[in-house]
Amino acid sequence: MQIAATAGIENMVARLRERDVRAIARAISLIEDDTQEASRLLSACFPHTGRALQIGVTGSPGAGKSSLVDRLCRHYLHPSNSVGTAQQRSSVGVLAVDPTSPYTGGALLGDRIRMQEHHANADFYLRSMATRGALGGLAHKTAEAASILDAAGFDRIFIETVGVGQDEVDIVRLADITIVVLVPGMGDDVQSIKAGIMEIADIFVVNKSDRDGADRVEAEVLAMQSHTGISSGWTPPVVKTNSLTSAGVAELAAAIDGFHRWLLQEDRLLLRRRSQWKQRLFAMVQEQLMRAALLNGLNHERLEQYAAAIVDRTRDPFETASMLVDRLVKRTD
């Protein structure tokens, strides 16, 4: 049985390496279902990862993130059609995190409709992922899905978050480059949101720049940077775009490539990824500890009993938590 399972994993990884669309879709579905097979698959894929450039695109709902990602995909897939660029052709994977459908529990597939012109391209793959209650702008298994696309050999992986607020900044723990998309006239007042997503940007985009107020948004970002100072040595550029006409998209691609070159200097990309993996490892340990706790009897019914006793003041919550951790550690040693 184990030999057959191992052979099946090896076969799937081989198909992934050939960028088999069905294998990629199957692999991500296994991961979303959180099966033991998924864990073995991710381990088998890991030696083939670390080569892709992961680009996060985040911002408020209605900022035009999907249209902007679509234009960037077009730029990288068909560089000869892009004005003023000598960009080499790249393969592109997209993970679009969408709101969860209240009927099916899956993702609302607006991004598939927007990017359907690329689907026949062998160098393109799009997957919509439902948040399923996860906070932070990402789906629960977005990082693992990105690993699958990385193992499949895509050069660039765009991770488009669901529309986020000030504190939903999980993308910075995953992406090599984080693009924050702002838009004039929709309440994107820089001063009101600078304590949140404004601080994670490597590149700012003022999209829908044909609207009134685009210059004001750009000026506010620049003013914020001059007042706060830049400690990393990189000043995030502000690029004005119009995703409907592709205006500014070549300039945005140039900013992405410029920041990538900066990251490759002095091991900055390596240090960033080390920091991200430190945080991800901690989260993975937390998740596995919770899974072990559930397997060892810490189910919802038991938690209800403890909660009732705490409310009745017959149990101390702090001693109860310590007792449960001690019990869990002893059972997992």
N, C-alpha and C positions, 0 to 999 in steps of 0.2 A: 504493500500500500504506500509506504514512504517512498520507495523507489519510483513508483508510478507518479506520485505527487511531484517529486523532484524533477522527473523527466518533463512533466507538464509545465513546470515553472521555467525550465531551461528552454523549452520550445517557445513559450510566450515571450521570453526575453529575446530570443533570436528573431522572432517576428517583430518585436518592438524595434530592434536594431535596424531592421529593414523598413521601418516606418509603416508597418501594416496598420491601416486605419482601424480595422476591426479589433486587432490586438490591443491597440492603444485604448480604444473605447472600453473593451472588456477589462483591461487592467485598471482603469480609473473607476469603473463600476465596482470592481472587487474591493478597491481601497475605500470607496464611499460606504460599502457594506460592512467594513471593518472586520474582515474575517482573518483567521489564522493564515490562510493562503496568501492574503494580502501582505502580511508581515514578511513571509518568505520571499514573495515577489520583490518587495522593496529592497530587501537585503541583496537579492540577486542583481537588481538594477544598480545598486549603489556604486560599484566599481566603474560604471559607465557614465556617472554624473559628474558635475562640477565644471563642465565645459560651456554650458549655455549662459548667456547674459540675461538675467531676470530683471524685468522692468516693471515696476508697479505704477499703476495709473489710478489716482484717487482724487476725490473731490466731492462737492455737494451734488445731490440729485439734480438733474437737469443741466449740468455743466457741459454736456456733450462729450463725455468720456468715450462712449462706444463709437461715436462717429470719428473721434480723433484717433482712437486705436485702429479703426478701419483704414483711415488715411495713412497712418504709419505702416500698417501691413502692406498696403499698396506700394508705398515708397520702397520698402525693403524687398518685396517680391518682384517688383518691376522697376528697378532703379533707372533703366534707360528712359522711362517715361517721366522721371522726376526732373524738374527744372534746376539747373545750376548745381549738379551733384555728380561725383564720380563714384558713388556708392556701389559696392559689389552686391550682387544678388545674395540674399540670405533666406534661409528657411525660418518660418515663424510659427510658433504655437501661441494660442491665446486661451487663457482661463478667465472666463467672464463670470464673476460672482453676481448672481441675480437674486432678487427677493424670492422667497418661497411661495409657490402657488398654494392658496388656501384650499384648493380642491384635490390636487394630486400629491402635494408635498414636494414636488420637483421645482425646477427653476422656471421662471417666466422667460420664455426664449426670445426676447426682443433682439438680443445680439446675433442670434443665428439669422434672423431676417435681414439685419443690417449688413452682415458680412457674407451673404450667400454667394456673391460673385467669386469669392476665393475658394469655394469648396472643391472645385474640380482641380485645384492646384495641388500637386503632390507635395509641395514644400510648405503647405499650410494645414494647420489643424486647429479647430475651435471646439472648446468644451464649455458649456454653461453649467455652473454649479450652484445649487440652491444653498442659501445660508442655513436653513433648517434650525433656526433659533440661535446660531452662533453669532456672537457680537464681534466688533472690531473691524467689520467691513469685509471679512473673508469667510469662506465656508470652512467647516471643521477640518477637512482633508485637503485644503488647497496646497499646502506645502508638499504633501506626498504626491498629489497629482502633478505638480511642477517637476518633481523628481522623475516621474514617468516620461514627461515630454523631454526632459534633459537627457535621459537615457536613450530616447528615440532619436537623438541627434539634432534637435532643432537648435539653430544658432541663437535665436532670440525668443524669449518667452515673455509675453505681455500678460500681466495679472491685473485685471480691471476689477477694482473693488465695487461693492454695492455702494450707493450714495452714503457718505459717512458724515459724522458730526465731529465735534472737537476732540473727543477722547478715543475715537475708533481708529487707531493708528497701527494695527497689527501688521500692516503691509511693510513697515520699516524693519520688521524682524525677519522678513523673507526676501525682499527684493534687493538686488545689487544697486539699483537706481530707482529712486522714488520721484515721480512726477506729480505735483499737486496742480490740479486744474481749477482755475477760478473763472468766473464769468461775470460780466457787468450786469447790473440791474436785477439781480436775484438775491440780494441780501448778503452777498459775499463781502461784507465790510471787514477789511483786513484787521482792524483794531479789535473787532469783536471775536475773532477766531484765532488770533495769533498764538494763544496759549495751547492750541491743539495741533491740528494738522499743518499749520503754517511752519512749525518748527522741524518737521520731518522732510521738507522738500530738498531735493538735490537740484531740481529744475522747477521753476514756476511757469505755468502756461496761463495766459489770459485768452481763453477761447471766445468765439463769437465776437471777435475784435472789431467787427463792423458796427457793433452797437454803441450807442452813446454811453460814455462812462468807462470805456476800455482804457483810455489814457489815465484816468483817475485811479483805477485799480492798479495799473502798472506803477504809477507814482507812489501809491501807498505801500506797495511791496518794497520798492527801492528805499523809501523813507524808513520803513521798519528795519531793513537791513543796516542802514547807516546808524540807527540808534542802538540796536542790540549788539552790533559787532559780529564778526565771524571768527569762531575759534578754530575751525577745522582747517583753515587755509583755502577753502573753496567757497566762493561767493555764488550762490545759486543764480543763474541767469534768469531773466524774465523774457519769455518768448510769446509774442502775440500771434494767434492763429485764427483761422476760420475753417473749421472742419468741413463745411459745405463746399468750399471752393478750393481747398488744399492750400490756401494762403498760409505761409509760415511753417508748413509741415517740413519742408527741406531744412529750414533753419532749426526746427526742433530736433530733427534727426542729427544735425551737426552738433547741437548742444549735448545730445545723448552720447555721441561718439567722443566729444571733447571730455565729458566727465568720465567716460570709461577709460580714456587714455590717462587721465589724472589718477584714477583709482589704481591703475597698473603700476604707477610710480610708488616707490618706497613701500611696497607690499600693502598698500592701503586696502585693496580688494580682499587680500588674504586676511587682514586684521578684521575687516568688517564681517566676513563670513565666519571667522572664529567667534566673534561676539554673538552673531545670530545663532550659531550652533550651540553655544553655551545656554542661551535662553530656550532654544528648542529642546535640548536634552533635559533641562529642568522640567519643561512642560510634558515631555514624554514620560519621565519618571513619575510625575504626578498622576498622569492618566493610567499608567500601569499599576500604580499603588491603589488607585480607586477601583480598578478592575479586580485586583487581588482582594481588596476589601469586600467587594460584592460576592466574589466566589467563596469567601470565608464567612459568609453569613451576615455581613453588614448590608442587609437589604432594606427596602423602603419600610417594610413592616417593623423591623427592629429599630430603625431610626425614628419611626413614629412613637414607639414605646419610650425611647430615650427622651424624645422631645416632650412627651406628655409628662414624664417624671420631672423634667427640668422645670416645666411650667408650674407643676405642683410643688416645686421646691423640695422634692425628695431626692433629687440628684443635683450635683454641682456640674455645670456644663464644662468647665475647664478640666476638672478631674476626669470626667467622662471621655473627653477628647483624648487626653493623655493615655487613659486606659485602652481605648480603641487602637491607638497607634502602637502601643506596647504589644498588644495582642496580635496585631497585624504583623509587626516586625518579627515576632517569635515564630509565627506560622510560615513566614516566607524565608527564614534563615536556612 
